[in-house]
Amino acid sequence: MVSAPFDLWSLEVFVAVCDHETMAAAARALGLTQPAVSQIIGDLESRTDAMLFDRRVRPIGLTPAGAVLRSRATALLGEARQIAPLLREVQKGRLPVVRIGLLDSLNRALAAPLAEHLMGLTDHASLLSGLTAAHAGALLTRRLDIVFAVDDLGDIEGLERWDILAEPYVLLTPHDMPECTSPDALQNLILQKPFIRFSERSKTGMEIERHLRRLGLDLARSVEFDTPNGVTAMVADGCGWAITTPLCIIEAGYRLAGMRCSRLPGPALRRRVILAARRRELGRLPQTLAAFSAARLRDHCLPEIAELMPFVTQEIDIG
């Protein structure tokens, strides 16, 4: 392991010389002797193998290398000074920043409530919408702290996982299409209007495609979307039919205007949503947010689903 060619104290002295323009003035400000300051600066130049000050001019001037170090040193020292206050906040139960990856299909239901809830727990909350695959990668590289995923992320070690909900996939068709009650009847839908897909970039899209292959259905590709809004909008406009989920329909906000939602014919197909975080890094926060999210879905989304799609309410497990 290669050690850094400086420590924070030597950077403090270096920045003081930059600010006061002479080593004597920096020494007085720091309560040191001028020889001590000169020795620290000389040692810093030796360890970085770079001349930091142009001693031929008065007041003392920075070399190009010194200018670069001053910029970086100021940032490093600023970050270092924040550590103690941040640790005190953590001791009080507050975190400095929490970054969450939220599924697109949960935006309407959870984005604002989660943000409001986090305001009492952290100084800075960041909620980013997107696909499970992208969020899983960001969790591994520490660009996200918590993710909501349509997957158990079982191939990733070192995570804690909390169940949010499981919901069935349903059939969404325009009102002018006939009801479909058997897998064979899906063939009739294919002949009438195009199948509107979730992109296979999404875990939802991958699960739907696998289900269609199990049914022996090879559907022509026409239009596909990453998000529930595009899929639902196309069906609402009568352009085709789709396989989706109750939460995806709620997310789009159409309230089934001009559409019919029915059970998906054939074998049951369900979508599981979990909350995942790196194990033992955020205390009880992941568990707390999972419980909060499940309660929010139960209290605010389930009644809307029960009104619009009463046949699925017994098939939805929350928390």
VENJO-V367984 format. One record per residue. RES is the residue in one letter. SS is DSSP state (alpha for helix, beta for strand, coil for the rest). PHI is phi in whole degrees, -180 to 180 (none if undefined). NEAR is the number of other ideal C-beta (glycine too) atoms within 10 Angstrom. Layout:
res=[RES RES]
ss=[SS SS]
phi=[PHI PHI]
near=[NEAR NEAR]
This chain:
res=[M V S A P F D L W S L E V F V A V C D H E T M A A A A R A L G L T Q P A V S Q I I G D L E S R T D A M L F D R R V R P I G L T P A G A V L R S R A T A L L G E A R Q I A P L L R E V Q K G R L P V V R I G L L D S L N R A L A A P L A E H L M G L T D H A S L L S G L T A A H A G A L L T R R L D I V F A V D D L G D I E G L E R W D I L A E P Y V L L T P H D M P E C T S P D A L Q N L I L Q K P F I R F S E R S K T G M E I E R H L R R L G L D L A R S V E F D T P N G V T A M V A D G C G W A I T T P L C I I E A G Y R L A G M R C S R L P G P A L R R R V I L A A R R R E L G R L P Q T L A A F S A A R L R D H C L P E I A E L M P F V T Q E I D I G]
ss=[coil coil coil coil coil coil coil alpha alpha alpha alpha alpha alpha alpha alpha alpha alpha alpha alpha alpha coil coil alpha alpha alpha alpha alpha alpha alpha alpha coil coil coil alpha alpha alpha alpha alpha alpha alpha alpha alpha alpha alpha alpha alpha alpha alpha coil coil coil coil beta beta coil coil coil coil coil coil beta beta coil alpha alpha alpha alpha alpha alpha alpha alpha alpha alpha alpha alpha alpha alpha alpha alpha alpha alpha alpha alpha alpha alpha alpha alpha alpha alpha alpha alpha coil coil coil beta beta beta beta beta beta beta beta beta alpha alpha alpha alpha alpha alpha alpha alpha alpha alpha alpha alpha alpha alpha alpha coil coil coil beta beta beta beta beta beta beta beta beta coil alpha alpha alpha alpha alpha alpha alpha alpha alpha coil coil coil coil coil beta beta beta beta coil coil coil coil coil coil coil coil coil beta beta beta beta beta beta beta beta beta beta beta beta beta beta beta beta coil coil coil coil coil coil coil coil alpha alpha alpha alpha alpha alpha alpha alpha alpha alpha coil beta beta beta beta beta coil coil coil coil alpha alpha alpha alpha alpha alpha alpha alpha alpha alpha alpha alpha coil coil coil coil coil coil coil coil beta beta beta coil coil alpha alpha alpha alpha alpha alpha alpha alpha alpha coil coil coil beta beta beta beta beta beta alpha alpha alpha alpha alpha alpha alpha coil coil coil coil coil coil beta beta beta beta beta coil coil coil coil coil coil beta beta beta beta beta beta beta beta beta coil coil coil coil coil coil alpha alpha alpha alpha alpha alpha alpha alpha alpha alpha alpha alpha alpha alpha alpha alpha alpha alpha alpha alpha alpha alpha alpha alpha coil alpha alpha alpha alpha alpha alpha coil beta beta coil]
phi=[none -88 -82 -69 -81 -162 -123 -64 -66 -63 -68 -58 -65 -58 -65 -63 -65 -60 -72 -97 70 -141 -71 -67 -67 -64 -62 -63 -65 -93 74 -116 -89 -63 -60 -65 -65 -60 -66 -64 -66 -61 -65 -64 -65 -66 -73 -90 56 -150 -78 -99 -125 -94 -82 -82 -112 -131 -65 -56 -115 -86 -80 -55 -65 -65 -64 -64 -64 -61 -62 -70 -65 -61 -67 -62 -67 -61 -63 -62 -68 -83 -64 -61 -59 -65 -64 -65 -66 -63 -60 -83 97 -106 -105 -66 -152 -132 -113 -121 -98 -112 -63 -58 -76 -112 -57 -64 -79 -125 -58 -67 -60 -65 -61 -64 -64 -72 -61 -89 -117 -147 -80 -145 -111 -123 -117 -119 -90 167 -94 -56 -60 -66 -68 -62 -64 -68 -66 -66 -92 65 -90 -131 -103 -141 -133 -98 -131 -93 177 -90 51 -66 -85 -109 -84 79 -112 -104 -129 -130 -70 -103 -164 -129 -139 -81 -78 -130 -98 -120 -133 -65 -62 -83 -97 -70 -65 -122 -116 -147 -57 -63 -67 -61 -60 -66 -63 -60 -74 -93 -144 -67 -88 -92 -99 -84 -59 -75 -68 -97 -63 -60 -61 -63 -66 -66 -63 -62 -65 -63 -65 -62 -82 74 -102 -114 -94 -62 -88 -122 -134 -141 -136 -83 -118 -63 -62 -66 -60 -65 -62 -65 -68 -61 -83 77 -85 174 -128 -149 -108 -148 -132 -54 -65 -64 -68 -62 -59 -72 75 -88 51 63 -60 74 -131 -124 -110 -144 -62 -76 -63 91 -58 -64 -134 -128 -115 -110 -115 -125 -109 -128 -150 -67 -64 62 -108 -121 61 -90 -59 -58 -63 -63 -69 -64 -65 -62 -66 -63 -65 -63 -65 -66 -84 -114 -96 -60 -61 -68 -64 -62 -71 -88 -137 -59 -69 -101 -61 -78 -102 -101 -110 -117 77]
near=[2 4 7 11 14 17 12 13 10 18 21 15 23 25 17 19 28 20 12 18 14 14 23 14 17 25 21 15 13 17 7 17 13 14 10 14 24 17 13 25 21 11 14 21 19 10 14 17 8 15 13 22 18 12 11 7 9 8 9 20 14 18 15 11 15 23 13 13 23 18 10 11 20 14 10 16 15 9 10 12 10 11 10 9 10 15 11 10 14 12 8 7 11 13 18 14 11 21 18 23 25 22 27 18 29 25 16 17 20 26 14 11 15 22 14 10 17 20 11 8 14 18 13 11 17 15 18 14 16 17 20 23 15 16 25 21 14 17 22 14 8 10 14 24 21 25 26 25 24 21 22 13 17 8 7 16 7 9 19 16 18 19 15 24 23 14 22 18 22 21 21 28 21 18 11 10 18 11 9 20 11 10 15 11 14 20 12 12 20 14 6 13 18 17 20 22 23 26 16 15 15 25 20 28 20 17 21 23 17 12 17 18 10 12 17 7 16 8 13 7 8 13 14 17 20 17 22 27 18 17 27 24 15 23 26 18 11 15 15 21 24 27 24 26 29 26 23 26 26 24 23 22 11 17 12 17 8 12 21 17 18 15 16 22 15 16 9 10 18 15 21 16 24 20 22 25 23 17 12 9 13 17 11 9 18 22 14 14 24 22 15 16 25 19 13 18 24 14 10 14 22 16 11 14 20 15 11 16 21 9 12 19 13 9 15 21 13 18 13]
